[in-house]
Amino acid sequence: MRRFLSGALPFYALAVLAMCMYLVLYRTNLFDLNAIVHGATGSSWFLVFMFVCVLLEAVFPYFGYFPGTALILMSVALNPKSADTSVFVVAWLAIILGAVLSYGQARFFRPFLQRVASKAALRRCESLFDAYGAYARIALFVHPNACAMYFTALGLLGRSLTRELAYLCVGAAAAVGILFVIVTRLVSSVGPTDDGELQLLLSAALAAMGTLVGLYAAWRPERVA
């Protein structure tokens, strides 16, 4: 059970955050995302708007769960003409920059971690990362938050950034590409409005992936043994 939770909990946490954002954004009167995205897609500043939104989502942990990816999805669903190559490239660059910033701030705070955490705890983190780090790269293909958390872990453990950049570039491209394919082929057919279905879909997908990762984490050591 402990191994299952170690693999599943990060994804479950993201799913809960996605649900919280759904409640805040779609079940309150604080924001009208449809109006915001409609205005943004018709603006000459649209690419800047998209870059900032995704960048905020891709920096961990200061912004928690910021709905940058949800705004990409909505912009595609509400105005498919805006989803061209430039949007793809801007979102890709924002994920990469956010992950690098996450790594940098983690390296900056690493001396503080070494003072407050026990050596045994740090060694355990190192051993877990050595055992599952290669599989954690799969998260790079999932979501900007997952990229940020992975590179934050790299920074806190003092691992090299340069050899991970290739995985980051490919993972960010795959994540944005998958989002575009899902929306343009499946979601945009429902019409030019959004009532939070995309956010619910994202939350359900994160929970499902967390369950699969948790099951794999619990099953793999038994197989090795």
N, C-alpha and C positions, 0 to 999 in steps of 0.2 A: 504493500500500500504506500509506503514511504517513497519507493522508487517511482510509482505511478504519479504521485502528487508532485514530485520534483520535476517531472517532465510536463505535466498537464497544467499546473497552477499558473505559470506565466501566461499561457493562452487563455485560461479561464479568467484571469484578471483583466486581460484586454477585452474579452467578451463582456464582462461586467461594465467596464468603462464605456464600451460602445453602447450598451443598453442605457447607461446613465445619460450619455450624450443624446440618445434618442428621446429620452423623457424630457430633457431640458430643451432640446431644439424643436421637438415636434408636439409635445404635450403641454407646453407653456406658451405664453404670448411674448416671451422675451425677444425672440428673433423671428423674422420671416425669411427663411433661407431661400425660398423660391424667388422672392423679390430681389434678394441680394445677388443670387446667381444670375437671374435675368438681367440685372443691371450690369453685372461684371462682364457677361459674355458679349454685351453690346458695346463695351468700352475698349478704347485703345490701350488701356492699362490692364487688360485681361491677363496677359502672360505674367506680368508682375504680380498681380493678385494671386494667380495660381502658384507661382514660385514661393511667395511668402507663406501661403497657407500650408503647402506641403512641407516647406522647411520647418515651420513651427511643429508640425506633427512628427518630423523626423529627428528632433532634438530631445533627448531624454536626460533627466526626468522633469525638467522645469515646466513643461507645458502639458504633462500628463497625456491625456488623449485629446488632441485637437483634430477636428473633423476635416483635415486637408484632403484625404482621399475621398471622403464623402462629397466634398465640393467638386472634385474631378468628376466623380460619377454623375452628380447632378448636372454639371455643365454639359456633359455628353448627352444625358437623357433629355435635358430641356432644350438644348441647341446643338444637335449633332454636327452642324457645320463648323462649330468651334473646335471640334476634336480632331485637329490636324496634326501633322508631324511636329510642329513647333510646341504644342502643348505636351506631347509625349516627351520631347527633349527637355523641356523646362522642368517637368515633374521628375524626370530621371536625374537631372543635375541637382535638384533640391534634395532628393533622397540621399545622394552621395555626399553633398555638403553637410547635411544634417548628421549623417553617421560619423563623418570625420570630426565635426564639432563635438559630438557625444564622446568620441574617443579622447579628444583633447581635454575636455573638462574632467574626464575620469582620470587621466594621467596627472592633471593638476591637483586633484584631491587625493591621489594615491598616498602621499606621505601622511595625510591625516588618517586615512584608513589603517595604515600600518601602525599608527599610535593607538587607535581605539579598539582594533580587532586583535584577537589572540593569534599567535603563530599557528596553532593547531587549526583554527578556523580558516586561515589563509591557505594552509596546506591542503585542507579538504576541498576548498574551492578550486585550487590548482588541479587536484586529482580528478574532480568532476569535469573540469573543462578539458583535461587531457582525454578523458574517457568519452565524452559526448560532444566535444567541440566541433568535430567534423560534421556531426549530424545537426548541430545547432545552425550551421550555415544554411540549412534548408529554410530557416526562418527568414533569410534575406529575400526569398522569393514570395513572401507572404504579405508583408505590410511594412510601411515605414517605421512604425513603432518597434517592430521586431528587429529591424536593422539597427535602430538606435540602441536597443537594449543589448544586442550582441556586441556592438562596438564599444558600448560602455563597459561591458564585462572585459573586453580585450584591454581597455585602458586601465581598469582597476587592477588587473592581474599583471600589467606591465608587458603584455605580448606585443609583437611587432605589428605595425599597421600596414606596411608596404606590401607584404605577401598576401594580405587579405583584400587588397583593393580590387583585384581582378574578380574575386567572388562578389564583392559589393557591386561592381559595375554590371555584371551579368544578372545578379539577383534583382537589382533595382529595375533594370530593363524588363526582366521577366514579370516582376510585380506590376509595373505600370501597363505592360502589354496585356497581361491577363485581365486586368481591370477594364481596359478599353474593349477587349474582345467580348467580355461578359456583358458589358453595358450596351455596346453598339449592336450586338447580335441578339441579346435576350431581353434586357431591361428596357431599352428605349422604345420597344414596341408597345409598351403599356400606355404611352401617351406623354404629353408635355407637362405633367405634374408629378410631384413627388411628395408622398405623405409619410416618409420614413421607412418604406419597404427596403430600400438599399441598406440602411443602417441596421435593420433587423436581420437582413441577409448576411451582412458582415459579422454581426454578433454570433449568429448561428454557425457560420463557417469557422470562426475562431474557436468556438466551443468544440466543434467536431474535430478540428485539427489538434486541439489540446488533448482530447480523448485518445486520438490515434498515437500522438507522441508519448502520452503517459503509458499506454498499453505497450508500446515498443520499449520504453525505458524499463518497465517492469519485467518484460519477457526476455530481453537481451541478456542480462546477467545469468539467468537460469540456463539459457542455452549455452553460454560460454562455460559455465560450470559443468 
